[in-house]
Amino acid sequence: MPRISDATLERLKNEVSVERLVASAGIELRKSGKDLIGACPFHDDGEPSLVVTTTKNLWHCFGCQCGGGPIDWVMKFEKVSFRRAVELLQADPSLAAQVAEPLKKGREQTSTAPVALDADDQELLQQTVAYYHETLTATAEAQAYLKTRGLDHPELIARFQLGYANRTLGVQLPERTRKAGAEIRSRLEKLGLYRETGHEHFNGSLIVPVFDEHGNVTVLYGRKVRSDLRKGTPLHLYLPGPHRGVWNAEALRSAKEVILCEALIDAMTFWCAGFHNVTAAYGIEGFTDDHVAAFKGNGIERILIAYDCDEPGNRAAEKLAERLQAMGMDCYRIQFPHGMDANEYALKVTPA
């Protein structure tokens, strides 16, 4: 399946008018200051909560908290994938409801890139995380994935700066043919955010960053949100190199007991259910020396191991328990039905 070019995405984003798309859906818009407002079609909207910002060609609903640009509107309104929304906008001018006046070249050239060329490596990581976070809050596909996993919790998203990578980072950068564009892409490639092919490493993934006590990014985890992937496509991605840091380390400072999950998705599931004394390894072999240091340094006395209830998870849990018990920590096993993990189980029971 051919890749949708950055130029195509940029053209659709700038040339397809969100205002006209919304109006073509039969939604009456009226002026409210610099914006337009109307009734949101995606929920029972008693009072108009849909806002169209024509100066930025964006839409946002303050009722259901979804929003984005032209592609996001088509995805949400037509209930289609990202690729299908692009195809519809390209193939059906009536769906696009004509085009808005395209951006003038001068404005396009002076737009601010989400990452700065003069930033150091850590600043580049932080700026990229911030961009991915903004992308998630404006992308229906990513928000829908969080909902299917029971993780559509506004405080979770904001507190842990969850994000979404969907190739638009490259669109915001200077052209690769320009010196500045080539240099910034080279630096992002060295950090592992880009690949030698020129594609974003985490494209199509929910992003979960891990920070240290100083706010520095130590780990980026990516989980593909779509199920229609080519055979062999990995669902789980990390930045290259050893995993450093502990997710939700701050919560360990005030706890004597901690829930330890096999994966970050499971840990976030516990957090959304109100169990904030939770963290995660990076897979069954991903319990690191940093985890040990955090447990020891915070005086953790009891570990509740919430690994998957399958043969690899049980084997890893038993091995880890022996290691932690040798350090003087009590270990207990959280039991799920056979073959299930924390997230799967939480989705099947009410309340989680």
Secondary structure, 3 states (H helix, E strand, C coil): CCCCCHHHHHHHHHHECHHHHHHHCCCCCEEECCEEEECCCCCCCCCCCEEEECCCCEEEECCCCCEECHHHHHHHHHCCCHHHHHHHHHHCHHHHCCECCCCCHHHHHCCCCCCCCCCCHHHHHHHHHHHHHHHHHCCHHHHHHHHHCCCCCHHHHHHCCCEEECCHHHHHCCCCCCHHHHHHHHHHHHHCCECCCCCECCCCEEEEEEECCCCCEEEEEEEECCCCCCCCCCCEEECCCCCCCCCCHHHHCCCCEEEEECCHHHHHHHHHCCCCCEEECCCCCCCCHHHHHHHHHCCCCEEEEECCCCHHHHHHHHHHHHHHHCCCCEEEECCCCCCCCHHHHHHHCCCC
